[in-house]
């Protein structure tokens, strides 16, 4: 129990620092974000009266990409939690 008390604060501080200094390292997330930027620019071009249907389709694609980015972040957080849990178990 003493070893857990000694290690846990350091692990919590490390996790907070990781979250604060997080970089977008996952290539899939970066690709989705770049695709979202292109779709947003395309949507601005299509937003006139005669292109409303096309703009609505691009908007739907943007929404779907945002959901994919969110799921990727959740997946990354889950994997990091598993690594932290394993590290805690190893340290105990």
MOSULJO-V812512 format. One record per helix or strand of 2 or more residues. SS is the DSSP state (H for helix, E for strand). FROM is the first residue (numbers start at 1). TO is the last residue. Records with the same first field share a line. If there is no record, write none. Layout:
BEGIN
SS->FROM-TO / FROM-TO
END
This chain:
BEGIN
H->2-20 / 27-46 / 49-91
END
